[in-house]
Amino acid sequence: MNKSGVYTVQEWSEYIEGRIPPNQSLYMEQALIDNPDEMHNYLEALDVHGELPSLSDPTGFADSIMHQINQMQPSNVLPLPRSRRYRWLEHKVFHYAVAACLTLIFLSSGLFDKVAPYHLQDGESGGSFTEKWTEAATSWLDNFKPKP
């Protein structure tokens, strides 16, 4: 750090390359947080390091990397064995089908009329609660039919 208290681009380059002591890097990181002017020099040092050397043989480099990948040993982690028997009881569609069947059974048995008798107090004479629900469901399903 010079007399003005700002780190130079060269000092930031050394920081990026990891050639400064750990306690000095902590001071530099704190300087980045405290002083916005430090960010300019840091970004300039990053630009200097952003230039990568060109490869003399890019195709050969890619081939050597691919060869190294092919030579790697597969990991010893085995996939979980799948059960041979299909577990249809655990499938979501089965749960939805059971729920739909129970709803139809409850609607057709009139259970909702017994559970919710409050609709009789409103003075409506449009039919039972179950009939209203059934009518609403059938009219909703009728909307799915293709129109001739």
N, C-alpha and C positions, 0 to 999 in steps of 0.2 A: 504494500500500500504506500502510495506516495504522500507528500505533505498535505495534499488537498483532501485526503481521506477516501479517494476513489481508487478502486483497483483498476489496473491497466488491462488491455486486451491480452497481453502476454501472460499476466498473472491468471486471468480467466482461462487461458489456453492450458496452462499448467494444471489448473483445477479440473478441467474437463478430462485431461489425460491422466489424472490421479497421481500427479507427482508432487503434491504438497502434503504436509502432515495433517492428520485428522483434526487436530484442534484448530488449525488455520482454516480448514474447509468449513468448520462450523461458523467461524467468524465471517467468512465470505458468504455463506448461506444467509446469515442474519443480516448482512449488508444488503443482500438482494431484497430482503423483506422490508428493511427500514428505508433504503434509499432508492428511489425510482431511477436515478441516473445510472446506477450500477447495472440495471437491466440492459441499457444500451450497449455498454462494453461487453456484457455477457453474451448478448445476441450476436454481436460482431465476432466474438471469439467462436461462437457456434457456426457462423457462416464460414469461417476459415477452415473449420474441421468438417464442414458439410461437403466439401469437395472430396470425392473418393477417387482413388487412382483407377485408371482404365485397365481393363483386363486385356492381356495380349491374345488370349485364345478363349473367348467366352463359351464357345461350344464345348471345348475340352474341359473347361471348368464345370459346366453343367453336367457333362457326362461323368466326371469324377465324383461329383456330389451324388448323382443317381446311383453310381456303383457302390458308394459307401452306404447308401440307404438300403440297397439290396443285400449287402453283406451283414447288416445288423441282424442280431438274433431276435426272434419274436419273443415277446414277454411271456412269462410263465402263467399269466392270468388266463384262466379258462372261462369261457362264457357259461352263464348259468344254464343248466340243463332244463329244457322245456318238458313239461309233462306230456306224455303221449296221449293221455286222455284229455279231451277238450272239456274245460270247466265251464259249462254253459250256465251254471248257477251263479258264477261270479261275473258274468257279462252284463253290461249296462242295459242292453236291449231287453234282456230277461226281466230286469227290475222294472223297467218302464211298462212292459207288457203286463206284469202282475199288478202294478198300480192301476193301469187302465181297466183291467178285468174287475178288480175290486171296486173301482168307482162305478162301473156299469152294474155290478151286483147290488151295490148300495142304492143306486138310483132306481133300479127296477123293483127293489123290495120296499121302497118307501121309507128307508131308514132316515133320510134327511128330513122327512116330515115329522118324525118322532123326536129327532135331535133338536130341530129348530122350529118349535111351535110358535115363535114370535110373529111369524108372517100372518097368522090368523087374526092377530090383534089389530092389524092395520085396516081391516075391513075390506080388503081386496077380495073379489069373487072370481079371480081369473084362474082358479084351479090350485092344485097343491104345489108345494115347493118343488117336489120331484118333477112334476109335469112341466113347470117353468124351466127347470134346468135341462130337462130332456129336449124341450122345444128349442131352447137356446143352442144346445149342442147340435141338434139336427139341422137347424138353419145355418149354423156355422159350417157344418160339413157339406151342406148343399152348395155353398159358394165355391167349393173345390171342383164340383162337377163341370165338365166341359159343356159349354152352351152349344146347342145345335145350330 
